[in-house]
Amino acid sequence: MVSLGFRSTQSSGVLLHTRDTDGGFELSLVDGHVEMKDSTANLKSKNRYDEGRWHYVTAYRNSTGMELNVDDSDRGDAQTVSTGSIFQNTSVILGKETFRGCLRNFYMRRIENRCIPIDLSNFTQTGVASFGLCNTQQQPLSIIARSSLRRRGHIKSNIRKKDCSEPVGHILAYHLSARSQLQYIISPEDLNYRPHIFLDMQTRSADGLLLHITDKQGFARVILFMNGGRVKLFVGDGTLIYYQKKINNGAWHNIRFSVEQHVTHLVVDGFRVPDGQLQKDEGISMELQPPGIRFPQKSVIGCIRKIRFNSVLIGEPAVNHGGAPCFDGVVEEGAYFAGGGSHIILEKHFRLGAEFDLTFEVRPRNMTGLLFHCRGHQDHSLSVFLKKGTMVVQMNDGAGDYSTSVTPQLPLCAESFHHVTVIKKGNFIKLKMGHNSNSAVGPHVHSPSKTRHTLYIGGVPETKRKRVPVWSSYLGCLRNVQINQAALSFKSASSVFGSVNVNECPAE
């Protein structure tokens, strides 16, 4: 028996994998459901568990059967299980390089039928795993624990360069583009008592919005922004204060500001700007007047991290539109999708039923994920996606689905990009990936469409997941997208949801 808690916003990934003389079994997230499988059986939870909350799974298995239990309420199709133990000299892998999220409270049943807590912090750890700090934006957990009673506490890395893995980013840091928006919810009671806000930022933008606090009507009351490369703060109807030196040099800078009774404070890199004065003691209750100045409506382009309210990290945003992971090092052109439901929407952009050619380049960081999806009337649809390392295109012209697929010669998660072409002529589709190609012919239907429909890139909203071939959102880089030889610009996307960097990808 094994038992552990997990939390993730990723729809797919291996939680736990065991190897023993009977072949072992695997616990994983598949399209948000917990699955338990071995060489002869497969159990699946009834509910999804990829919404980012803590859940607890217990798995039993021996020679007579196996059983799956999630949160003491959701059971897979149970088989007969005895009370014996199978965990003598069993190799256990947590994460298996595909899980992105948090694991805790790991228990195993030993020969003597006692459930023993496994303290991972006592192990010698190498590879991409962190102990103590746990949030769903961390990198995939991949560690191997040897459960032999004689070798308790042994861990080694099982990371191979050819496998899928994500670039290492800053914790609680977000790359912002001009249309990015992060929303945090702070209670009015907390704001009313001498609020202090701290953050680190890195940008080369001369102008752009950094932060603003709005009231219930949506009016901005506190505004922190960049103007001419300088940080400026405006609170209520008071005096504008700013730091005289320009800080848009691409380096990290620390900014903090506060409101205390009738005074506003601004400190940049340890230097305190002369205080600003509020009118009529506005700061006592934060019942501030709307600002009387114009300020940027678009975000700065750069990175923001370690946002703290009254010296406490406020964690992940309640709403994230285009706040992507923030990386150090060399970057290159493209868009980086961080998974977890992130996607781009292009309204009225794609015409189904017509002839088209779609070309793009991908460098994935997961074996399964939705790349493009468009759905029109009368079941007309297009889906391009990865499934277990294979590129698939699926069409429906109104008379049923037809599809074709290509498995790349190079490893899917290789350092280089894969060039992909999708061509449609009538009821004929062709898919080419690198030097490999395949094609399919669907039912003949004469229904050319002149209507342009919404194109989803990287994933779809949760409300539309039931109508797509794979639920997992794409994880990795995407670039050089062209539809009918016309280049598609991610920067002009009508809507960006979740963690997407439309400006750049981390170079491998």
C-alpha positions in Angstrom: 0.0 0.0 0.0 1.1 3.6 -0.7 -0.6 6.8 0.3 0.3 10.4 -0.6 -1.1 13.9 -1.0 -0.7 15.8 -4.2 -1.7 19.2 -5.6 -1.4 20.2 -9.3 -2.9 22.3 -12.0 -1.5 20.0 -14.7 -3.8 17.5 -16.3 -1.2 14.9 -17.0 1.8 13.5 -15.2 3.1 10.5 -13.2 2.6 10.7 -9.5 4.3 7.5 -8.5 5.8 4.5 -10.3 6.9 1.2 -8.6 9.1 -1.6 -9.9 9.2 -5.0 -8.2 9.3 -8.7 -9.1 5.7 -8.6 -10.2 6.2 -5.6 -12.6 4.9 -2.9 -10.3 2.2 -0.3 -10.9 1.8 3.4 -11.7 -0.3 6.2 -10.3 -0.7 9.1 -12.7 -2.9 12.1 -13.7 -4.5 11.5 -17.1 -6.8 14.2 -18.4 -7.2 15.3 -14.8 -8.3 11.9 -13.5 -6.2 9.8 -11.2 -5.3 6.5 -12.8 -3.8 3.3 -11.4 -2.5 0.7 -13.8 -0.3 -2.3 -14.0 0.3 -4.8 -16.8 -3.2 -6.4 -16.4 -5.6 -3.7 -15.1 -6.4 -0.1 -15.1 -8.5 1.8 -12.5 -9.7 5.4 -13.0 -11.2 8.0 -10.6 -14.6 9.3 -11.3 -13.7 13.0 -10.7 -11.0 15.3 -11.9 -8.2 16.5 -9.6 -6.2 19.1 -11.6 -7.8 22.3 -10.1 -4.8 23.0 -7.8 -6.2 21.8 -4.4 -4.7 19.2 -2.1 -6.0 15.6 -2.6 -5.0 12.3 -1.0 -4.8 9.0 -2.8 -4.3 5.5 -1.4 -3.4 2.6 -3.6 -3.4 -1.1 -2.7 -2.0 -3.9 -4.8 -0.8 -7.5 -4.5 -1.1 -10.8 -6.3 -4.9 -10.9 -6.0 -5.9 -7.5 -7.2 -5.7 -3.7 -6.6 -7.8 -0.8 -5.3 -7.7 2.9 -5.8 -9.2 5.5 -3.3 -9.0 9.3 -3.7 -10.1 11.6 -0.8 -11.8 8.6 0.9 -14.8 9.1 -1.4 -13.8 8.5 -5.0 -13.0 4.8 -5.7 -11.9 3.3 -8.9 -13.4 0.0 -10.0 -12.1 -2.1 -7.1 -10.7 -5.6 -7.3 -10.2 -8.1 -4.5 -7.4 -7.0 -2.3 -5.8 -8.8 0.6 -4.0 -7.2 3.6 -0.5 -8.3 2.7 2.4 -6.1 1.6 4.2 -6.0 -1.7 6.8 -3.4 -0.7 9.9 -5.4 0.1 12.9 -4.3 -2.0 10.6 -2.2 -4.2 11.9 0.7 -6.3 9.6 3.7 -6.1 9.8 6.7 -8.4 8.0 10.0 -7.5 7.2 12.3 -10.4 9.0 10.3 -13.1 10.1 13.6 -14.7 6.5 14.5 -15.9 4.7 15.6 -12.8 4.5 19.3 -12.1 3.1 20.2 -8.7 3.4 19.3 -5.0 3.7 15.9 -3.2 3.5 15.4 0.6 2.5 12.9 3.3 4.0 9.9 1.6 3.4 6.6 3.4 4.2 3.0 2.6 3.1 -0.3 4.2 6.0 -2.5 5.1 6.2 -6.3 5.7 5.0 -5.9 9.3 1.8 -4.2 8.0 2.7 -0.9 9.6 2.3 2.3 7.5 5.6 4.1 7.7 5.8 7.9 6.8 8.6 8.5 4.3 10.6 11.6 5.3 12.0 12.8 1.9 13.8 15.7 3.5 16.3 13.3 5.1 17.3 11.9 1.7 20.3 13.0 -0.3 18.6 14.7 -3.3 19.8 15.6 -6.7 17.8 16.7 -9.8 14.8 19.0 -10.2 13.1 18.7 -6.8 12.6 21.1 -3.9 11.9 20.2 -0.3 10.0 22.5 2.1 8.6 25.1 -0.3 5.6 23.8 -2.3 3.6 25.6 -4.9 2.1 24.4 -8.2 4.4 26.5 -10.3 7.5 24.5 -9.3 9.4 22.3 -11.7 8.6 18.6 -12.2 9.5 16.4 -9.2 11.7 13.5 -10.2 13.3 11.5 -7.5 13.9 7.8 -6.9 13.5 6.3 -3.4 14.7 2.8 -2.6 12.3 1.2 -0.2 14.4 -1.7 1.0 14.5 -1.8 4.8 18.3 -2.3 4.6 18.7 0.7 2.3 16.2 3.1 3.7 16.7 6.8 2.7 18.6 6.2 -0.6 17.8 8.6 -3.4 19.3 9.2 -6.8 18.5 11.3 -9.8 16.8 9.7 -12.8 16.9 12.6 -15.2 18.0 12.0 -18.7 18.7 14.8 -21.1 16.5 13.3 -23.9 13.4 13.2 -21.6 10.9 16.0 -21.3 11.9 18.6 -18.6 11.1 22.2 -18.1 13.6 25.1 -17.9 14.2 26.3 -14.4 12.5 29.5 -13.6 12.2 31.8 -10.6 9.8 30.9 -7.8 6.7 33.2 -7.7 8.0 35.2 -10.6 6.1 36.2 -13.8 7.1 37.5 -17.1 4.8 40.3 -18.2 3.9 41.4 -21.8 2.0 44.5 -22.7 -1.4 42.8 -22.3 -0.5 40.7 -19.2 -2.6 41.1 -16.0 -2.2 39.5 -12.6 -5.0 40.0 -10.1 -4.5 39.6 -6.3 -7.4 39.9 -3.9 -6.6 41.7 -0.6 -9.4 42.5 1.8 -10.3 46.1 2.5 -9.6 45.6 6.2 -6.0 44.8 5.4 -5.7 47.7 3.0 -7.0 50.1 5.5 -4.3 49.5 8.0 -1.0 51.0 6.8 -0.5 48.8 3.8 3.1 48.1 2.8 3.8 46.5 -0.7 7.1 45.1 -1.8 8.2 43.7 -5.2 11.2 43.0 -7.4 11.1 43.9 -11.0 13.3 43.6 -14.1 12.5 45.5 -17.3 13.8 47.4 -20.3 10.5 49.2 -20.8 10.6 53.0 -20.6 6.8 53.2 -19.9 4.2 50.8 -18.5 1.9 49.9 -15.6 3.4 48.0 -12.7 0.7 47.9 -10.2 -2.6 49.5 -9.3 -5.2 49.0 -6.6 -8.8 49.5 -7.6 -12.0 50.0 -5.6 -15.3 48.0 -6.0 -16.3 50.2 -8.9 -13.0 49.5 -10.7 -11.4 52.9 -10.3 -7.7 52.9 -9.7 -6.8 54.5 -6.3 -3.1 53.5 -6.0 -0.9 53.5 -9.1 2.7 52.4 -9.5 4.0 52.8 -13.0 7.1 53.4 -15.2 7.4 56.7 -17.1 10.6 57.6 -19.0 12.4 54.7 -17.3 11.6 56.0 -13.8 9.4 54.5 -11.2 6.5 56.8 -10.2 3.8 56.4 -7.5 0.5 58.2 -7.4 -2.0 57.7 -4.5 -5.5 59.2 -4.4 -5.5 62.9 -5.2 -2.2 63.5 -3.6 1.2 64.5 -4.9 3.1 62.4 -7.5 6.4 61.1 -6.2 9.1 59.3 -8.2 12.6 57.9 -8.1 14.9 60.1 -10.2 17.2 57.4 -11.6 16.2 55.3 -14.5 15.9 51.6 -13.7 14.9 50.1 -17.1 18.4 48.6 -17.5 17.4 44.9 -17.5 18.7 44.4 -13.9 16.6 43.4 -10.9 15.4 46.3 -8.7 13.6 46.3 -5.4 10.6 48.6 -5.0 8.5 49.1 -1.9 5.8 51.6 -1.0 3.4 52.3 1.8 0.6 54.5 2.9 0.5 55.7 6.5 -2.2 58.2 7.5 -1.6 61.3 5.4 1.9 60.3 4.0 3.0 58.0 1.2 6.5 56.4 1.0 8.4 55.1 -1.9 11.8 53.3 -1.6 13.7 52.0 -4.6 16.9 49.9 -4.1 17.1 51.1 -0.6 16.9 54.8 -1.5 13.9 56.6 0.0 12.1 59.2 -2.2 10.8 62.4 -0.5 7.4 61.6 1.0 4.1 62.5 -0.7 1.3 64.2 1.2 -2.3 63.0 1.0 -5.2 65.4 1.3 -7.6 65.3 4.3 -6.0 62.3 5.8 -7.1 60.1 3.0 -4.7 57.4 3.9 -6.3 56.7 7.3 -9.2 54.8 5.7 -7.8 54.4 2.1 -11.0 56.1 0.9 -9.0 57.8 -1.8 -10.0 60.1 -4.6 -9.5 59.0 -8.2 -6.2 60.1 -9.6 -6.1 63.3 -11.6 -3.4 62.1 -14.0 -3.1 59.9 -17.0 -1.2 56.7 -16.5 -0.2 53.8 -18.8 -2.9 51.3 -19.6 -0.6 48.5 -20.7 1.9 46.6 -18.6 5.6 46.9 -18.6 7.4 44.2 -20.5 9.7 42.3 -18.1 9.7 40.2 -15.0 8.1 40.8 -11.6 8.7 38.5 -8.5 8.3 38.2 -4.8 5.3 40.4 -4.4 4.7 40.9 -0.7 2.0 42.5 1.3 3.0 43.7 4.8 6.2 41.6 4.4 4.3 38.4 3.6 4.5 36.7 0.2 1.0 36.8 -1.3 1.5 33.6 -3.4 -0.1 32.9 -6.8 -2.5 35.4 -8.3 -6.2 34.8 -8.2 -6.4 35.6 -11.9 -3.5 35.3 -14.4 -3.8 36.6 -18.0 -0.5 36.1 -19.7 1.8 36.1 -16.7 4.3 33.5 -17.8 7.3 31.9 -16.0 10.3 34.2 -15.7 13.7 32.7 -16.7 17.3 33.9 -16.5 19.7 33.3 -19.4 19.4 33.4 -23.1 16.0 33.7 -24.8 14.8 33.4 -28.4 11.8 34.3 -30.5 8.6 32.4 -29.9 5.8 31.9 -27.4 6.2 29.8 -24.2 3.2 28.0 -22.9 3.5 26.8 -19.3 0.6 24.4 -19.3 -1.9 24.3 -16.5 -4.8 25.4 -18.7 -3.0 28.3 -20.3 -4.0 29.2 -23.9 -4.4 32.0 -26.4 -7.7 33.0 -28.2 -7.9 34.5 -31.6 -11.4 35.6 -32.3 -12.9 35.1 -35.9 -9.6 34.0 -37.2 -10.0 30.6 -38.9 -12.3 29.4 -41.6 -13.3 25.7 -41.4 -14.2 23.6 -44.4 -12.0 25.6 -46.7 -8.6 24.6 -48.1 -5.8 25.7 -45.9 -2.2 25.1 -44.9 -0.9 25.5 -41.4 2.8 25.6 -40.6 4.5 26.0 -37.2 7.6 24.9 -35.1 7.3 23.3 -31.7 9.7 22.3 -29.0 7.5 20.5 -26.4 8.2 19.9 -22.7 5.4 17.3 -22.4 4.4 14.3 -24.5 0.7 15.2 -24.6 -1.0 18.5 -25.2 -3.4 20.5 -27.4 -1.8 22.8 -29.9 -4.6 24.2 -32.1 -8.4 23.8 -31.9 -11.2 25.4 -33.9 -14.9 24.4 -33.8 -17.7 25.7 -36.0 -21.3 24.8 -36.8 -22.6 21.3 -37.5 -19.6 19.6 -35.8 -17.1 21.1 -38.1 -13.8 21.1 -36.3 -10.0 21.1 -36.5 -7.6 19.8 -33.7 -3.9 19.5 -33.8 -2.4 17.9 -30.8 0.3 15.8 -29.3 -0.6 12.4 -27.7 2.0 10.3 -26.1 4.8 11.7 -28.3 2.9 11.5 -31.6 1.7 14.5 -33.6 -2.0 14.2 -34.6 -4.3 16.2 -36.8 -8.1 15.5 -36.6 -10.7 17.0 -38.9 -14.5 16.9 -39.1 -16.2 18.4 -42.2 -19.6 17.7 -40.8 -19.8 13.9 -41.6 -17.6 12.5 -38.9 -14.0 12.7 -37.6 -11.0 11.6 -39.6 -7.3 11.9 -38.6 -3.7 11.2 -39.4 -0.6 11.1 -37.3 3.2 11.2 -37.4 5.7 10.0 -34.8 9.0 12.1 -35.1 12.3 10.4 -35.7 14.1 12.6 -33.2 13.0 12.6 -29.5 10.0 14.8 -29.1 11.6 16.8 -26.4 14.9 17.3 -28.2 16.8 20.6 -28.0 15.9 21.5 -31.6 12.5 22.6 -32.9 10.3 20.3 -34.9 8.8 21.8 -38.1 5.2 20.8 -38.8 2.9 21.3 -41.8 -0.8 20.6 -42.0 -2.4 20.8 -45.5 -6.1 20.4 -46.3 -7.6 20.2 -49.8 -11.2 19.2 -49.8 -11.6 16.0 -47.8 -7.8 15.3 -47.9 -5.4 16.2 -45.1 -1.7 15.7 -45.0 0.5 16.0 -41.9 4.3 16.4 -42.2 6.7 16.6 -39.2 10.3 16.9 -40.1 11.0 14.3 -42.9 8.1 12.1 -42.0 4.6 12.6 -43.4 1.2 10.9 -43.4 -2.2 11.6 -44.9 -5.9 10.7 -44.6 -9.1 11.0 -46.6 -12.4 11.8 -44.9 -16.0 11.6 -46.0 -16.8 13.7 -49.0 -18.9 16.7 -48.0 -19.4 19.8 -50.0 -19.8 22.5 -47.4 -17.3 25.3 -47.9 -17.6 27.8 -45.0 -17.1 31.5 -45.3 -17.5 32.1 -41.6 -14.4 32.7 -39.5 -14.4 31.0 -36.2 -12.4 31.3 -32.9 -9.0 29.6 -33.0 -7.6 28.3 -29.7 -3.9 27.9 -29.3 -2.2 25.9 -26.6 -5.4 24.7 -24.9 -9.1 25.5 -24.4 -11.2 26.9 -21.5 -12.4 24.2 -19.1 -15.9 24.6 -20.3 -14.9 23.3 -23.8 -12.7 20.4 -22.7 -15.3 17.8 -23.3 -15.2 18.5 -27.0 -11.5 18.2 -27.7 -9.5 15.0 -28.2 -7.0 15.8 -25.4 -7.6 17.9 -22.3 -4.0 18.6 -21.5 -2.8 22.1 -22.5 0.4 22.4 -24.4 3.7 22.8 -22.5 6.7 24.2 -24.3 7.7 26.7 -27.1 5.8 27.5 -30.3 7.0 29.8 -33.0 6.8 30.7 -36.7 3.1 30.0 -37.0 1.6 30.7 -40.5 -1.9 30.2 -41.8 -2.0 30.2 -45.6 1.5 31.7 -45.7 0.4 34.6 -43.5 2.4 35.0 -40.3 0.5 34.8 -37.0 1.5 37.3 -34.3 0.9 36.1 -30.7 1.4 39.7 -29.6 -1.8 40.7 -31.3 -3.9 38.0 -29.7 -7.3 39.1 -28.5 -7.1 37.2 -25.2 -4.3 35.4 -23.3 -5.3 33.1 -20.4 -3.0 31.7 -17.9 0.8 31.4 -18.0 1.9 32.3 -21.6 4.9 34.4 -22.6 4.0 35.8 -26.0 7.4 37.5 -26.4 10.1 34.9 -26.0 11.1 31.3 -25.2 14.0 30.2 -23.0 16.8 29.0 -25.3 17.9 25.4 -24.6 
